Amino acid sequence: MIKDYIKKHFNLILTIFVFTIFIFFTAYHSFLSGRMGWEDESHFWVIVKNCSIPQIFDLMKVEGHMMLWYLAVKPFTCFPYPYPMQVINWLFCLGAMVILWRKAPFDKFIKTLIVLSPVFLQLYSIHARCYSIGVFFLFWACALYKDRLKKPYLFFFILLLAANTHLQALFAATALGLVFLYDLIKEKRYKELAIISTITFLVGVMYFFQFYGVKKPDYEGVVTDIVNSFNVVGMFFGTVPVGFDYVLLSKIIAARCFVFIMTLVFATRARVFFIYIFMFMTSGLFFNIVYLPRYWHIAFFFVYFILAYWIFMEENPDYKISKNFRYLVLILLLSLLPIEVMVPHDKDFLYYTVMKNKELQEGKIFTNIGPINISISLPQLNEKGIYIYDMHNRNLSSFECLKIYFDEKAKEYKAEDIYKYYEKDKSNYLITLNEISNDDEEFKNVNKKLYIKGLRNGYTYFIYLILPKKNK
């Protein structure tokens, strides 16, 4: 009887099983564990909490993202850090999984592999950035794909939202949008075509002004994950240094074989092949020419394959392909992205050092470190009424300072600037990543005060007391 019940209600049982694992695991590691934000999460919070909407728009040219994620979290910054961004991100990722489970033309086994993959179970559901919201709207667009001509404005609106999440989602939304515009032309839907084309043009103008003046970022000090993340981009374009790592070489060969197999499969349908190539090539060229990818960027290629395969199945509902081949494709794809994402921690040495030292809390703290490197501390310290200033006496939680940090001409801080920050009623402290040499003439008025016993990004933090400048 139990066997018959399981057989009869297998889909329901599997759904409950999969989403129970997903919800409890991701919710705990996202916001129920009490973790604080990672550096880039904290950096995002500092921006969205302290900046006005026009200021956020202006910052996007140096942030490299679209605004939708910022606008989604902005109304909730009145709540304690970091829960709003964690919960909202988690809800978007959960919503994306629900859409995929209910609407994707895959069998339950393939859906299970996707939902419980490291990309969604360990990465995008926990890392509160702009990726889950992009996946949510792209999956929603795929769910509407077969009805795109019946609901043209809704389909276009979803693509528009997806395009305003981040660049990789923009590439995917553009590919789907171009196919959609072709369909409108082919079906002679000129009224919808005129309206949608006009809105697309206006949005393109907005993007132009939003990103006008962007320069290629400085890679100095950037730690890349090209090898350790099994970079699919590098595997395809041959940019991964292999050396004598034969394990990595085997993964590169497997990746290229997989890309070759999927290219042959998608090539049987012109529009799917176009979408697949457009997403892969635009994003791949961007990460090889403009910006070095990190593992959360690389993982989005997994989303690209899902989108292409989704459209492929929608275009070929009766396509004669064996189930074993479909399983092989998804298993192989998952094997290429075995991302081991460390569960986020709350080990913030700077924050705990400041909070344990009353003298520091009553002083004025400066740093010659870029805000992104200490941003994990800023929201927590700000909520305690403690602020850190840059070498130009600007509050690191202010819009102006964030803008200065990203200014190519102002990216270096000069040591002599610290002297002008002496205040009569307060001791002043300088935070640095490197110990100051006692032989350095410029730092005669800087005495070592504290050593933070811990490492962040491979560096050791030091705090120095700034003394009054001696009269010559």
Long-range contacts (C-beta under 8 A, 24 or more apart in sequence): 11-108, 14-108, 14-112, 15-101, 18-101, 18-111, 18-112, 18-115, 18-116, 19-97, 19-101, 19-115, 21-116, 21-121, 22-94, 22-97, 22-115, 22-116, 22-120, 22-121, 22-125, 23-94, 25-121, 26-90, 26-93, 26-94, 26-121, 26-125, 26-126, 27-90, 29-122, 29-126, 29-343, 29-344, 30-86, 30-87, 30-89, 30-90, 30-125, 30-126, 30-128, 31-82, 31-83, 31-86, 31-87, 31-90, 33-343, 34-346, 35-343, 35-344, 35-345, 35-346, 36-82, 36-344, 36-346, 36-348, 36-376, 36-380, 37-81, 37-82, 37-85, 37-86, 37-128, 37-344, 37-376, 37-379, 38-127, 38-344, 38-376, 39-372, 39-373, 39-375, 39-376, 40-129, 40-372, 40-375, 41-82, 41-85, 41-127, 41-128, 41-129, 42-82, 42-375, 42-376, 42-377, 42-378, 42-379, 43-371, 43-372, 43-375, 44-69, 44-70, 44-73, 44-85, 44-128, 44-129, 45-73, 45-77, 45-81, 45-82, 45-85, 45-379, 46-371, 46-375, 46-378, 46-379, 46-382, 46-396, 46-397, 46-402, 47-399, 47-402, 48-73, 48-74, 48-77, 48-85, 49-77, 49-81, 49-379, 49-397, 50-397, 50-398, 50-399, 51-399, 51-402, 52-399, 55-399, 57-210, 58-403, 59-399, 59-402, 59-403, 59-406, 60-210, 60-211, 61-210, 61-211, 61-212, 61-213, 61-214, 62-214, 62-403, 62-406, 64-167, 64-214, 64-217, 64-291, 65-130, 65-165, 65-166, 65-167, 66-130, 66-163, 66-164, 66-165, 66-166, 66-167, 66-169, 66-170, 66-210, 67-164, 67-210, 68-130, 68-133, 68-161, 68-164, 68-165, 69-129, 69-130, 69-133, 69-165, 69-166, 72-133, 80-383, 81-379, 81-380, 81-383, 82-128, 82-379, 85-128, 86-128, 88-128, 89-124, 89-125, 89-127, 89-128, 89-129, 89-132, 89-133, 90-125, 90-126, 90-128, 90-132, 92-132, 92-133, 92-135, 92-136, 93-120, 93-124, 93-125, 93-132, 93-135, 93-136, 94-125, 95-136, 96-120, 96-132, 96-135, 96-136, 96-139, 99-136, 99-139, 99-140, 99-143, 100-139, 100-306, 102-143, 103-139, 103-142, 103-143, 104-139, 104-142, 104-143, 104-306, 104-310, 104-313, 105-310, 105-313, 105-314, 105-317, 106-309, 106-310, 106-313, 106-326, 107-323, 107-326, 109-327, 110-326, 110-327, 110-330, 113-330, 113-331, 113-334, 114-306, 114-330, 117-302, 117-334, 117-337, 118-299, 118-337, 118-338, 118-339, 118-340, 118-341, 119-299, 119-302, 119-303, 119-337, 119-339, 122-339, 122-340, 122-341, 123-295, 123-296, 123-299, 123-339, 123-341, 124-296, 124-299, 126-341, 126-343, 126-344, 127-296, 127-341, 127-344, 129-296, 130-165, 130-166, 131-165, 131-166, 131-168, 131-296, 131-300, 133-165, 134-162, 134-165, 134-166, 134-168, 134-169, 135-169, 135-303, 137-161, 137-162, 137-165, 137-169, 137-173, 138-162, 138-169, 138-172, 138-173, 138-176, 138-303, 138-307, 141-173, 141-176, 142-307, 142-310, 142-311, 142-314, 145-176, 145-310, 145-311, 145-314, 146-314, 148-180, 148-183, 149-183, 149-184, 149-187, 149-189, 152-180, 152-184, 152-189, 152-192, 152-196, 153-192, 153-195, 153-196, 155-180, 156-180, 156-196, 156-199, 160-199, 160-203, 163-203, 167-283, 167-286, 168-283, 168-297, 168-300, 168-303, 171-278, 171-279, 171-282, 171-283, 171-286, 172-279, 172-303, 172-304, 172-307, 174-278, 174-282, 175-274, 175-275, 175-278, 175-279, 176-275, 176-307, 176-311, 178-274, 178-278, 179-271, 179-274, 179-275, 182-271, 215-408, 216-290, 216-291, 217-291, 218-408, 218-411, 219-292, 222-292, 223-457, 223-458, 224-292, 224-293, 224-294, 225-293, 225-294, 225-295, 225-298, 226-292, 226-293, 228-295, 229-294, 229-295, 229-298, 229-339, 230-255, 230-298, 230-336, 230-337, 230-338, 231-293, 231-298, 232-298, 232-301, 232-336, 232-337, 233-283, 233-284, 233-287, 233-288, 233-293, 233-298, 233-301, 234-288, 235-259, 235-336, 236-280, 236-284, 237-284, 237-288, 239-288, 251-336, 254-332, 254-335, 254-336, 255-336, 258-329, 258-332, 258-333, 258-336, 261-329, 262-305, 262-308, 262-329, 265-312, 265-321, 265-329, 266-308, 266-312, 268-316, 269-312, 269-315, 269-316, 271-311, 271-315, 272-308, 272-311, 272-312, 272-315, 275-307, 275-308, 275-311, 276-304, 276-308, 279-304, 279-307, 279-308, 280-304, 295-339, 295-341, 298-337, 299-337, 299-339, 301-337, 302-333, 302-337, 305-333, 347-454, 348-376, 348-377, 348-380, 349-452, 349-453, 349-454, 349-455, 349-456, 349-461, 350-374, 350-376, 350-377, 350-431, 350-452, 350-456, 350-461, 351-376, 351-377, 351-380, 351-381, 353-450, 353-452, 353-461, 353-463, 354-381, 354-386, 355-384, 357-450, 359-427, 360-429, 360-450, 360-463, 361-386, 362-426, 362-427, 363-426, 363-427, 363-428, 363-429, 364-389, 364-421, 364-423, 364-426, 364-427, 364-428, 364-429, 365-389, 365-428, 365-429, 365-431, 365-463, 366-390, 366-391, 366-393, 366-418, 366-421, 366-428, 366-429, 366-430, 366-431, 366-466, 367-391, 367-396, 367-430, 367-431, 367-432, 368-413, 368-415, 368-418, 368-430, 368-431, 368-432, 369-431, 369-432, 369-433, 370-405, 370-411, 371-396, 371-401, 371-402, 371-405, 372-405, 373-433, 373-456, 373-457, 374-431, 376-456, 388-431, 389-421, 391-417, 391-418, 392-417, 393-420, 393-421, 415-440, 415-442, 415-443, 416-442, 418-446, 418-466, 419-445, 419-466, 419-469, 421-466, 422-466, 422-467, 422-468, 422-469, 427-465, 427-466, 428-465, 428-466, 429-463, 429-464, 429-465, 429-466, 430-463, 430-464, 430-465, 430-466, 431-461, 431-462, 431-463, 431-464, 432-461, 432-462, 432-463, 432-464, 433-459, 433-460, 433-461, 433-462, 434-459, 434-462, 435-460, 435-462, 436-462, 436-464, 444-470, 445-469, 445-470
